[in-house]
Amino acid sequence: MKKITISFVLSLLVSVVSFAQVDRSQFPKAGPAPIIKIGEAETFTLDNGLKVFVVENDKLPRVSFTLVLERDPLFEGDKAGLTGFVGQMMKAGTTSRTKDQIDEEIDFIGANLGVSSTTVSASSLKKHQEKILDLMVDVLYNPIFPEEELEKLKKQSLTALATSKDEPNAISGRLSSAMVYGKDHPYGEVETETSLSKVTVEDVKDYYTTFFKPNIAYLAIVGDMSKSEAEEVVKKYFSEWERGDVPKFTYDAPAPPSKKMVGLVDRSSSVQTVIDIAQPIDLTLGDEDYISSRVLNQIFGGGSSSRLFMNLREDKGYTYGAYSSFSADKLIGQFSANASVRTEVTDSAIVEFIYEINRLVDEGVTEEELEKAKSNLAGSFGRSLESPSTIANFALNIERYGLPKDYYETYLQKMNALTVADINETAKKLIDPNKLFITAVGNGTEIKDKLAQFGEVTLYDNMGFPAKEMAAVDADMTSAKVIDNYIAAIGGLDKATSIKSAKLEMQAEVMGTQLTIELIHDDANMRFAQKTLVGGNVMQTSVVKDGKGSASVQGQSMAMTDEQVDAAKLSTYFLPELHYQTMGYTLTLDGIKDVEGTPAYKIIVATPLGSSVNNYYSVESGLKIKNENPVSGDTFYSDYQEKNGVLIPMTQTIKSAMIPVPLEAKVTGLELNPELNEEDFN
């Protein structure tokens, strides 16, 4: 039985001279590269083309099986999102088991079974390996793809998509991918509501029958199993799997821009800007620059002692962390440097990013930086070898990328042999500081003009598509006219001012939990109360009256500061537009913006103490369709209905970082001009 042995030859220099004689101004020289002996995975291939790798490890009575399909990246086009359904659909039932039966049998033996569009993995105790293999191949050979499961998965995906549309990092990822790769590339396309809705069960079946073939598959077995036993087991369970022709795909290689280009997603409610600076790079695992790129990244943005981190966080205080990556890929790799910074330092942070990129390429790295990076990476590499699955992954990589058999055994020697000149050459080869895609997701009003110094600024929407070009605001349009149009649209000034108070009850559901939101507005006396109940129990309350405010969460009360009361007053009134002038608020018309496909006037509402919200009013209807609040998040207004001669939105959809999914609250109770008493505000 082969066992994995790892031995590091270490050298220790013991000083026999006094402390005063030690020259501590010089960085210690690195010792000799560790000699690593990695137990090789044993291999064999079935007649159907399935390649098997076995890494025996009997320290624990467990065994795992990981099946990987080696297919080309797939451009899904108008059905983007298809591959995200494949694995779950395969596990949703077979010709002999329902989804519930599969789950129950897995749980009963304490096993794991996972399926994706390119993998099937299973693990269990050694004594249950026959059972887990039976389940694994049942899912692999006999899926039935139930229609009802696809509909459920679509709903889940649409919910996740809606959430990601308001998540700055998700938006940044889509924007950067769109600019670096293009929307007609597998790595640049995104799933949308339309593309998800077009996916059918037949599409999932077609994918399964096309790509799940043994002749493009690798099976890694790790655990308490010898090669001889593995041959018997694999032949028993996988020899009937029929090989087939699998299509190949090629794509034009994305190129860096001819000059710096800037992409901006205007997210007005953001108090931070997510910055990503990227460009495509030709880098594959096993390339001559691959190992040196790992060292280069460690120095530049690989951790808390890297150049980016020390500059943008430790020195400038712009961010909690700044990082970089050099991703390697068979198709096309990517260089990326990113951070989330305060809105007001967005341009300053980008200046520092570009400065560090130029310094890396023009001046290179130091010997001290190189030795520290080698030490950190060597430690990480050594720790990774403690896991038998690492050995299996190494074997798969050697096969998939055509690497030398001793690639990983000599990995540290190759890394240790790298010189400052090698790292500097890699930096010059992989990075062109003059051809960068610079992306920003943040408050466009605050940062757009500042971004222009780095290159032409192009606006994108939150899905990474070019933003719709909005018509210019008419010269005679003002913020006051927008508000007047809104008041006219809801029923006119007389009808609107006749509402002095209101009680609302709204019902919502978050991940299966029912919420009740109760609101009381006393516009005449400038009082407001809000109560949130979960399952009939009060979870949160807030009250504003007599110029003061208080909030309570699960019984813990706290008085609001003057600034918090000032911000809360923006939501105190039932129809706040009627009171902007008397409250001394400043209104600024900030152009016409695209709100989920609807052109809308953006009005910035600022209080005397500096609190502000953004309101959006439909250009066509005049109705308010969105509110952006830096505290509570974004609220979308819809389903306007006439009540007492005034149009009231009966649905509010709230998107906030404080809730995991968009919350759709529907008005289930509404009283206009009810009698109010002091108890309503206690």
N, C-alpha and C positions, 0 to 999 in steps of 0.2 A: 504494500500500500504506500503510495507516494504521499509524502507530507510536505507542506509548504514551509521552507526554511528561509529565514531572512537573517543575514548576518551583516553587520556594519563594522568595518575595520576603522577604528577610531585612534587618533593619536593625541597624546597629552603632553604638552610642554610644561615642565615644572621649573619654575625659576628658583635659582639658588643664590641670587644676588639680592641686595636690599631693595626695599620699595622705592627708595629715591633713585635707584639706578635704572628703573623701568621706564622706557620712553612711551608714555601713554598718549602722546600726540599722534602716534601711528596706529592705524586700524590693523588689528591682528590679521596675519595672512591665513587664508583658508587651509585646512588640512587636506589630505588626499581625498579624492572622491570615494564615497562608500561603494564597496563591492556588494552588489545585491544578487542573490540567487532566488529567483522566483520559480516556484513549482509550475511547470508548464501544464496547461490544460490538455488532456488527452482528447483526441478527435477521431471521428469516423463519419462516414456519409452513407445514407440510405440510398437504395436504388432510385427512389423518386427525387433525389437531389437534396434532401434535407441534410444540412451540415450540423453535426452535433459536437458540443464541447463539454467535457466533463471535468469538474474541479472537485476532487474528493476531499472532504473535511469531516472527520468523525468526532469532532469535539462536542457537538451537540447532535441529538438524534432527530435532526430535521433535514429536509431536502426541498429544494426549490427548482422550478422549471420555468424558464423564460424563453418564449418564442418571439423572434424578431423578424419582420418582413423588410427586405432590402429593396424598396421600390423608389423610383424617381419622385421628387416633389411633384405634387399634383395641383394644377391650377383648376379651381372649382367653378370659376366664372359666375354665371347667374344662379348657381346653387351653392354658393360659398357657405360653409357650415355643415355640409354633408358629412365630411369625415368625422366631425365631432359626435355624430349620432351612431356611427357604425358599431363601436364597442359595446355601448349600452344596449343597442338593439340585439346584438348577438347574445347578450346575457339575459335578455328579456323573456326567454323561453325556448325550449327545444321540442322536437317531436315526441320526447318522452317525459319532459319535466316542464312545469310552469316556472315562471320567475320566482314565485314564492317558494316552491319546492327546492329550486337551486340554492336560494339564499339560506333556507333552513338546513339543508344538508351541509353546506359550507360551515355554518355556525356550529352545527352539532359536533363537528370534529375539530373545531378551532382552527380552521384553515383560512387561506386567502385565495381569491380568484379575481383577477383583473383583466379587462379586455379593452383595447383601443383599436384604432384603425390600422395600426402597424404592430401591435404586440398582443400576446396572450401570456399571462404569467400566473403561476400557481405555487403555493408553498404549504407545507403541512408537517406534522410530525412524521417520522420515518414509518411508523406503524400504520399511518393512514395514507401512504403514498398511492396505493392502488385506488382508493376512493377518490382522491383529489385528481388523479389522472383520468379517471372515468368521467368526472365532471368536466375537466378541462377539454377533453376530446369531444364530449357531447356538445359543448358550446361551440367548439371549432367545426365540427362536422354537420350538426343538425339544427342550426338556428331556424326559427320560424318567422321572425320579424313581425310581431303583432302590430297592427295598425294603431290600436289604442295607445300602445307604448310610445310610438313616434309622436302622436299628438301631444302626449304628456311632456315628452322631451322638448318639443317645440315650444310649449308654453314656458318651460323652465329656461330655455335658451333666450326667449324673448325678454323674460324678466331680467336675466343676467345682462343682456345687451342694454336694456334700458338703464340699469344701474351703472354700467361701464361708460355710458354716454356722459355721465356727470362726474366721473372719477378722473382727476387730472393725470395720473400716471398712465391709465389706460388710454386716455386721449393722446397723450404724448407718444406712447408706443405706436399707435396707429398712424399718427402724423409722421413720425420719423421713418417708419417702414414705407409709407406712401412716397415720401420724397427720395429715400435711398434706393428703393427697388422699383417703384412705379406700380400703379394699380393693375397692370396687366401681367404681373409677376406673381408666382405662388407666395412669395414672402411679403408682398405688398397689398394683396387683396384683403378685404374684410367682409365678414358676414353682416348682412343687414336684415331688417324685418322682411323685406321682399325676397331676398335669397333664401332665407330660412323657410319661408312659407312655401317656396317652390319645391323643396325637397320631398320626395315621395318614398314610399316603401320600396318601390321598384328601383329607385336610384340606389338605395342602400343595398338591396340584393345584387344589383349589377356590380357595385363596388366589391362586394364580398366574393362573388364568383370570378371576378377579374383578377383580384390581387392576392387572395388567400391561397397561395400555391406553395408547395414544399420546395420547389426548385429555386425560389428566391428567399428562402427562410433559413434562419439559424436557430438552433435550440441550445441554450446553455443550461446545464444541470450542475447545481452547486449543493454540496452537503454530503450526507452519509450514504454514498453510493459509489461503488467501484466502476471502472470502465466496462468490465464484463457484464455486470448487472445492468448497467445503463444500456448496453447493446440489446439485451433481452427485453428490457422495458420499452425502449424506443421502438423496436421492431414490432412489439405487441400492439402498441397504441398508435403509432404514426406511419406504419408501412402501407396502410390502405389509402392514405392521403394521395390523391392523384395530382401529378404534375400538370402544368399547362403553360401556354405562352402568355407572357405578361408584357403589356405595351411599355415602350420607352418614351421619354419626353425630354426635349431640349428647349432651352430658353436663351434669349439674348442676354449677355452679361450686362448687368447694370453698370453704368459708368459714373464717376464723380462729376459734379457740375464743372463747367468751364471757369467758374468763379464762385465765390461764396454766395449762397442763396439762403434766404431767411423765410421760414414758414411760421405763421402765427395762428393760434386758435384763441379767439377772444372769449375768455371766460370771466365775465365782469365781476362775479362774486368772489373771485380768488383773491386771497391776501398773499399768496406766494406764486412764483412763476416756476413751472417745471421746464428746465432747460435740457436739451439734448443736442450735442454736436457730433455729427456722424458722417461717415462716407463708406462706400463699399470697398472691400479689399480682397485681393486674390490670396486666400489663405486656407489651406486644407491640412488636416491632421497628418503629420508625417512630412510636410514641406520642410525645406531647409531652414525656414524662418519660424517654424512653429514653436520650438522650445525657446528660442530667443525672444519670441513675442510674449511668452509667459513671463519671462524675466522683465522685459520692457514694461509690461502692464503693471507688474508688482511695484516697480519704481514709480510709474506715472500716476496710477490711480487704483492700485490694488488693495489698499487698506488704510488704516489710520495713521501710518507713517509715510504715506505716499505724498508726492508733490502736490497733487490736487487737494488732498485733504488738509495738508499743512497750510496751504495758501488760503483756500476759500473758507475753511472753518477756523483753524487755529490762529491764523494771522488776521484775516479780514472779518471773520465772524458773520459771513453772509449766509451760512447754511449749517445744518447739522452734519452733513457729510457730502463729499464729492468723490465720484468714482469713475473708472473707465473700464473698458473691456476690448479685447481683440478676439472676436468670435471666429472660429474656423468652421468651414462647411464645404462639402463636396461641390456644391453649386456656386455659392458666393459667400464670402465672409463679410464682417463689418467691424469697423472701428467706431467706438462710441465713448463719449465723455458726458456725464450728466450730474445734475444736482437740482434740488428744489431750494429756491432762494426767496428772500423777502422781495416783494414787488418793487420797492423803491431802489433796490440795488441790482435789478435785472441786468441793465447794461454794464454796470461795473463788474458783475460776475462774469459776463461773457468776455469782457476785456481780459480778465484774468485767465479764463480758459484758453483763449487764443494766445495770450502771452506764454502760458505754460506749454502749449502745443508747439509754438515756434521755438521756444527755448529747448525743448526736447529734440527737435529736428536739427536746429542750427548748432547748439552747443553740446548736445549729447549728455551722457550720464557720467557719474564719477565712479572711481574704483570702490569707494566706500559704499555707495548706493548699490553697486553691483553685488558686492559681497553680502550685504544685508539681505538683498532680494534672494540670492541663491540659498542662503541659510533658511529663510522662511519657507521657500518653496520645497526645499529638501525635506524639511520637517513635515510639511503637509503630505508630500509624496510618501514618506515613510509611514505615516499614520494610516494612509489609505490602504496600505498593504495588509493591515490587520484584518481586513474584510475579505473573505474568500470570493465574494462577488466581484471585487476589484480584479482579481485574477481572470475571472470569466470575461469581464469587460475588456481586459487587455487582449485576450485571445480573439474575441470578436473583432476588435479594432484592427488587429494584425491581419485578419482575413478580409475584412471589409475594405480597408484602405491600402492593402498590399504592402504592409510595413515589413521591414526585416524581422526575422524571428526573434532576434535579441534586442528589439527596439526598446522595450521597457527594462530589460536587465541592464542595459547600458544608458538608461535615461539620465541618471544622475551624473555619470561620467561625461556625457555630452553637455549637460548643463554646466557642470563645473569647469569645462574647458572653454566656455564662452568668455570672450574678452570684452573690454569696453568698446573696442573697435567693432566687434561683432554686433553688439547691442545698438550702437549708433548707426551701423549700416542698415539694420532691420528697421529702425525708426524712419530713416530716410526712404526706405523702399516701400513701407506700408502707409505712411502718412504724407499727404500733400496739404500743408497748412493753407494753401490758397484755393483749395477746392473742397470746401466744407459745406455740408447742409447744417444750418443752425435752426433749431426749432424751439418754439416757446409756447407754453400754454399758460395764459394768465390774463390779467386785466388789460385788455387792448387799449382802452382809453389812456391808461397810465404808461404803457410801455411801447406802443406801436411806433411813435415818432423816434423814440430812443433807439429802436432796433434798426432803423434805416441806415445808421452809420456802418453796419456790418454787411449790408447788401440789400438788394431789392426785396421788399417785404411782400409776401403773398399771403392772403387770408385763406384759411381752411376752416371747414366745419369740424364738429367733434368726431366725425367718422373718417377724417383724413381726405375728404374730397374738397376741391376748390370751393370756397364759399360763394354762394349766389351773389351776383353783383346787385347791390341794392340801388334803387334810384336815389338821386341826391335830394336832400330836403329842400322844398320850395323856399325861396328867399323870404317870403312873408310868413312862413311858419315859425311859431315860437312855442316855448314850453307852456305858456299860458293858454295858447290856442289848443294845444293837445289836450290839456285838462278840460277846457271848455267843451271840446268835441266829445270827450269821454262822458261828461255829465249830461250832455245832450243825448248821447247814445243810450244811456241807461234809463232815460225818461224825462230829463229836463231838471232844471234847478229847483223849481217849485216842488215837484214830487220828491226829489232827493232830500231837500232840506226838511221835508215833513217827517222824515224818520229821525227821531231823537234818541231812540234806544233799540236794542235788539238782543234776542237770545237765540243762539244757534246750538243745535246738537248735530254732530257729524259722526258717522260710523266708518271705520276702516279696518283693514286686516293686514297684519304683518306676519308672514311666514306661518299662517294658520292661527295666529292669535288675534282675537277681536279687541279693537280699541274703540273707546268712546271719547270724543273731544267735545267739551262743553265750553262755549264762549258767551260772555255777557259784555255788551257794549253800552255804556251810558255816556253818549256823546255830550249831552247837555251839561253834565257835571264832571266830564273828563275822568271817568272811572272805567276800569276794565278788569275782568277776571277770566282766567282760563283754568280748566281742570281736565286732566287726562286720566281716564279710568281703564284698567285692564282687568277683564273678568269681573267687573263691578267694583273693583277695589281702586281707590284713589292712589295714583302713583306720582302725580305731579300737579302742582298748582302754582299760579302766579297771579299777583294782584297789583294794580297800579291805581292809587287814589291819593288825593290831597297832596299831589306832587311827590309822593314817595312810592316805593315799590318793594315787594317781597316775593320770594320764590321758595317753594318747598318741594323736596324730592323724597318720597317715601318717609314722610314725617319729619325730615330734617329741614328746618327753616333757616333762611338767610336773608338779611336785608340787602336790597340792591344799592349799589353805589350810584352817585349822581350820573355818571356816564351810562350806567346800565338803565337807569330810569329814562334818561334822554333817548336811548336807543329803543326802549320798550314803547315809548310814546308814539313811535311811528306805526305801531299796530293797535293803538288804543281805540281809534275811531272805527265805527262800522263802515263809513264811507270817508276815508281819510282825505281824499282829494278836496272835500268841501272845507277843510280846515288848514290846508298848507299855508295859505296867506296869513291867517290870524296867528298861526304858531310861529311865524317868522322863518319858515323854511325857505331855503334857496333851491330853485329848480333850474336844471341845466338840460337843454335838449342836446343829446349826444348822437344825432344822426338817426338813420333808419337801419335796423338790424334784422337778421333772419332768425326768427324764433320758431324752430321746428317747421320750417317751410313757409311761415307767415311773415311778411314784411311788417315791422312794428317800429314805432317811434320809441327811442330809449330816453327816459327821463331820469336823471340823477337827482334824488331828493336828499338834501343835506340839512341837518339840524344846526342850530346856533353853536352847539358844543362839538360838532364835527361828526356825529353819527350819520350814516347815509345808507340808503337802499336804492336799488334801481328798479323802476317800473317800465313795463313795455305795453304800448297801446297799439292795437291793430290799425294799420294805415287805412284799411278798407272799412272796418266796422266802427272804429273808435274805441272799442271795448278793451279793458285791461286784460291781457292774456298771461302775464308773467310778472312775478316779483322776485328780485334777488336780494337776499338778506344775508350779510356775512355771518350772522349768528345762527339763524334757523334754517338756512339753505334756500333753495329755489322752490317757489310755489307757482304752479300753472293753474289758471282759472278757465273753466269750460262749463258747458251746459247751462248757459244763462237762461233763467226763467223769470217771467214777470210776476212780481209780488207787490201788491199795493201800488201798482203803476210804475214800479222800478225794476229793472232787470238785475237779478242777483245770480252770481255763479253758484250752481248747486253741486259742483264737483271741484275739489281742489286736489291736485296731485303734487305731493311734496317730495323733493329729492334733497337729501341731507346726508352729510358724512356721519351723522349720529344714528342713522337707521340703515340697515343692511340692504334694503330694496326700496324702490319708490313706493310711497304710501298714497293710495288713492282714497281720499276721504269724501264721502257723499253726505250732503245735508239731509238729515232725516227728520229734523224738527226745526221750525223757524217761527219766532214770534217777533213781530215788529211793533214797536212802541208799547212793550209790556210795562206793567207797574213793577218798579224795582224798589228794594229796600236795603238797609245796611247789611243784612245777613247775606245778601248776594255777593258781597265783597269782603267777607271775613274768611 
